[in-house]
Every structure is written in C-alpha cells, then in structure tokens.
Amino acid sequence: MELSVAELDNMLVTYRQMEVELRVKLESLRAPLEAKYGRPVILFIESRTKKAKSLIEKARRYGWPVNGEINNHIKDIAGLRVIVQHLDDIARVVSILKNRRDLRLVNEKDFIRSAKPSGYRSHHLIVEYDMYTADGAVSLFAEIQVRTVGQHFWAVLQHSMMYKYGLEVPAHIAENLRLIAEETNKADEKMMVMRQAVSKDLETDQIRAYARHLAGILRRLEAPMSKSLAVDPAHHFETMTILELSFQLGRRGMHPQSLRPQELARCSCCKAPFLLHEEVRAILPRIDHVQSISDPVRLCNVCYSLVLPILRWELAPAVENSRQQRELEEAGHLNRKFQQFYGEKIQTPLLTRLQKASVLMGEHLTVCPANLNVGAVTLLKAKLGDGLSVQVASDWDPQNAELENLSFYFKVNYRVVGRLAVTYHYPEIEWDEFHEPELVEPESFGYDELELERIFTQIDGTLREMRGALRASAGG
C-alpha cells in the first residue's frame, strides 16, 4: 500500500529525532579533537532530513514502491555532513565514526581516492543507529559525509549549477567544474603539507635534510666554474612554470621519456602537487650535466622560503662564518640585552630543571647547540634520554637581529606548549635645565611572568609523568 504525504511526514518525525541526536554526538567530538591536535579539526557540521516530496521523487526515479519499506531502499533520509580542515583529518574522523559502538557501518564510499567523473570528492558512510522513541526502540539508517572545506566549497558551487541547468549540465560547464575540482584537491594537498611543515619536527628535519642535499648540488655546480660559494644561493633559482621547465630541460638535451611528467609536477622537497599554471623555483642544470640529472630541482614557494635561509647558512664559507661570529660578539645594545634576558629568564632556569630531572631519573641530558631552523632559530634543544625533547625557538636571530618585539616558542616532544611575547622598553630620559640627563624610567622587558611560569610548570609536569612511568616500569 502506497504511503501518502501525511503518512511519510509522520515517519520523518523519527528521522528528525535521529538527526538531532547524531548531530549532538558529532558536535561533541570537536573540542576533544582540537585539544588532541592543537588546532580545529572539525570546522562545522551540517544536517538535514529529506522531505516527503523528495522521498517520493527519488523513489519514483529509481522505480521503488512508496510504502513502509521505503526506508530500506533510501538510506540517506537523514544526512549529516562533517566539514574538516585538512585532507588527513578526513581519515581521522572516519576512523572515529567506524569505531563507535553506537553506530554500525552498513556501506562506505570513498570518493576522495576515487573521485566521481564530475570531480566530486567526499567520504560517505551509511550507518545504522539504534534510538529510542515514544513508541519504543528502532534502528534507522543515516548517511554521514566527511569532506574538507575546499571540497565543500566546490560541492556547493556545483550543486547550484545543477539547480540552474538541471541534470543536463552543458559540457563546457562540466569540464570547467572538473578542472576546478582538480585544482581544489591540489590546494588541499598543499595546505596539508604546509601545516605539517610548520607543526611537525619530522617535516622540519625533512626540509633541513633536503636543503643540505641541495647545498651539495650547488657546490658541485659551482666548483667546475670556479665561482665563490659566497654568492647568494637565490641567484641559482629561476622562476618558471612546469611546462617551461620541461621545455627548457628538453632544449638542454634531456630525453622526453626521462622527464616523468607525473613526478615533475610535484615539489622536489615536500612532494606536494603544483597547481595549474603555478610558478615554481627551479635550478636548470648545465648542458654537460643534464643527462646525469634524473630529478631536476623544482620547489614550491613554501619550500623555497624555508630552504633558502638554510642554504645561505650551509654555503657560507669559513671566513663568512668567522665574520658572523665577530658580529655576534660585537652585537648592538638591544641584541645584547635580549641575549642577557634569554639567558637569565629562560635558558638557565630551564636547564636547571632539566638537570635536576636527569639526576632523579638516571637519564643522560644532552644539550645541542643552537642552529638555524626552518623559518626560525632553535636557541636551545635538549634531550633527556630517549623519551623527552625540549626546544626553545624564536623569530629572533641572535646573529643579525635588532628587534624590539619578539617571541619565544617552547616545545615538548616537538609540540608547542607555549609562546612568550617579549617587548623591550627603552629607558626614558629627561634633560634638566642644565642639560644634564635624568633617568625617569629604566630600561625593562615587558612579558607575562605568569605565562612563563605556566610553561615551566607544564614542562615540570611532563618530567614528573616520565619519572612516574619509569618507576612503574622498574617496579613491574
């Protein structure tokens, strides 16, 4: 017996209840995920329950009867959409949903790895959910979609096109939508790589290692030409598109089969794909070296900005290094004051804590020298055994900085646990009637003492947890 619109509306009341319950449960995941990863993972959640007319139209389109079994045919009557920040966040949320005991996975479609011909990307889950209504317990189906904010942006625009043209979208519009979907996906990949580069020391080490590898290439290129290695490494890079790069490599004698277009269209360092018509920084090999180079250097703008400072550091000759050391020793007043502040307020108290902890734990404390990091300077890196790493980094370079405002970043096991902003206040001097200087306000540093103490307390707490874990393992 076919159901009427009124009967379908009565059935949909239960689905709206399920929609509300599932949305509340999904919303409850936002805060724990943000606390775990130190950034928003789930940006927002959307939900809807189909209307009776939509159910009838879909059932007739597929030839299904509009009766009491319609919910077994149409499993997306209630739908929820989770919008996340990055591509790898999709797998995190999907894994959580699959492992929930209150949801049973019925079907799964991964349109991230295998996009639809239109370019559509999203991860779909059909789940079965047990709920309790006024008439008793029931089990209903719902669809949960997980996608990035970039994929959502594309899907919204594509949906508006479908409404304008119906199902018969003109071929040129469909092709343009597909190309935009490809660019959106590449942008998602690049944003994910950028996030990893600034949040994980593993990625930082990878970029530093590539920069040192690149420094070796530049030394080999310059040595036969008797050029000074003091030349700015930026002079070796040329700005061009991937098409221009492949054309130049072909002109210089590289065989077309060795170009491997799929690999050439990715950054040599982070392996992120390049957007269409995106300009890259490339190093063109000399004519006599082109046949021996299987992987020509091409960097995205992000990696270029991170690699170039390390290249300058690596390629600076011994004479230049000694000159920089003299400049450090002869640093200006402001720089010396910041060095004094850092030593007294940050480095000495922190090392004292770490030394005490190393004695109590019976672990060896290793203090690494300061070095140029990716995008910043690592002022201190200390390791306590194999289980703890503490770093202090800053946007202040002690070798050539004269800053009035700077920040110190504290990391424990490569995760940022705090940031301390410091401002130098110049002394205030007034001149009396005899033109003699009179000190009104002495020089000082403005910073949040409570925040610095909180950071030290958090580091101490981590050390106590490690000591407890070691005692427990020794007792076991």
DAPEVEN-V253910 format. One record per pair of residues at least 4 apart in sequence whose C-alpha atoms are under 6 Angstrom apart, sorted by the first residue. I is the first residue (numbers start at 1). J is the second residue. D is the distance in whole Angstrom. If there is no record, write none. Layout:
i,j,d
I,J,D
I,J,D
//
This chain:
i,j,d
1,67,6
2,66,5
2,67,5
3,7,6
3,66,6
3,67,5
5,52,6
8,52,6
15,78,6
19,78,6
30,42,6
34,38,5
34,39,5
34,40,5
34,41,6
41,84,6
41,85,6
42,83,6
42,84,4
43,83,6
43,84,5
44,83,5
45,81,6
45,82,5
46,80,6
46,81,5
47,79,6
47,80,4
48,79,6
49,77,6
49,78,4
50,77,5
59,63,6
59,64,5
60,64,6
66,70,6
75,141,5
75,142,6
76,142,5
76,143,5
78,142,5
79,142,6
79,143,5
79,144,6
80,144,5
81,144,6
81,145,5
81,146,6
82,146,5
83,147,5
83,148,5
83,149,6
84,148,5
85,148,6
86,148,6
86,192,6
91,95,6
103,127,6
103,128,6
103,129,5
104,127,5
104,128,5
105,127,5
106,126,5
106,127,5
107,125,6
107,126,5
108,124,6
108,125,5
109,124,5
110,123,5
111,115,5
111,121,5
111,122,5
111,123,6
112,121,5
112,122,5
115,119,6
115,120,6
115,121,5
116,120,5
118,178,5
119,178,5
119,181,5
122,146,6
122,147,5
123,145,6
123,146,5
124,144,6
124,145,5
125,143,6
125,144,5
126,142,6
126,143,5
127,141,6
127,142,6
128,140,6
128,141,5
129,139,5
129,140,5
130,138,6
130,139,4
131,137,6
131,138,6
132,136,6
132,137,4
155,159,6
162,166,5
165,169,5
183,275,6
186,273,6
190,272,6
196,200,6
197,203,5
197,204,6
201,414,6
205,209,6
211,307,5
215,311,6
219,223,6
222,227,5
230,316,6
237,281,6
237,282,5
237,283,5
238,281,6
238,282,5
239,280,6
239,281,5
240,244,6
240,279,5
240,280,6
241,278,6
241,279,4
241,280,6
249,254,6
250,254,5
252,287,6
254,291,6
265,273,6
265,274,6
266,271,5
266,272,5
266,273,4
266,274,6
267,271,5
267,272,5
267,298,6
267,299,5
267,300,6
268,298,6
268,299,6
280,299,6
280,300,5
281,298,5
281,299,5
282,297,5
282,298,4
283,297,5
285,290,6
299,303,6
299,304,6
303,307,6
304,308,6
306,374,5
306,375,6
311,315,6
316,320,6
327,331,6
328,399,5
331,335,6
335,402,6
341,345,6
342,346,5
343,347,5
343,348,6
344,348,6
346,350,6
351,355,6
357,361,6
358,362,6
358,363,5
361,467,6
363,385,5
364,384,6
364,385,5
365,383,6
365,384,5
366,382,6
366,383,5
367,381,6
367,382,4
368,381,5
368,382,6
370,378,6
370,379,5
370,380,6
371,378,6
372,377,5
373,377,5
373,378,6
376,394,6
376,395,5
377,393,6
377,394,6
377,397,6
378,392,6
378,393,4
379,392,6
379,393,5
380,391,5
380,392,5
381,390,6
381,391,4
382,389,6
382,390,5
383,388,6
383,389,5
384,388,5
388,413,6
389,412,6
389,413,5
390,411,6
390,412,5
391,410,6
391,411,5
392,409,6
392,410,5
393,408,6
393,409,5
394,407,6
394,408,5
394,409,6
397,401,5
404,423,6
404,424,5
405,422,6
405,423,5
406,421,6
406,422,6
407,420,5
407,421,4
408,419,6
408,420,5
409,419,5
410,416,6
410,417,6
410,418,5
411,415,5
411,416,4
411,417,6
418,455,6
422,446,6
422,447,5
423,445,6
423,446,5
424,445,5
425,443,6
425,444,5
425,445,6
426,443,5
427,441,5
427,442,5
427,443,4
428,440,5
428,441,5
429,438,6
429,439,5
429,440,5
430,437,6
430,438,5
431,435,5
431,436,5
431,437,5
431,438,6
432,436,6
//
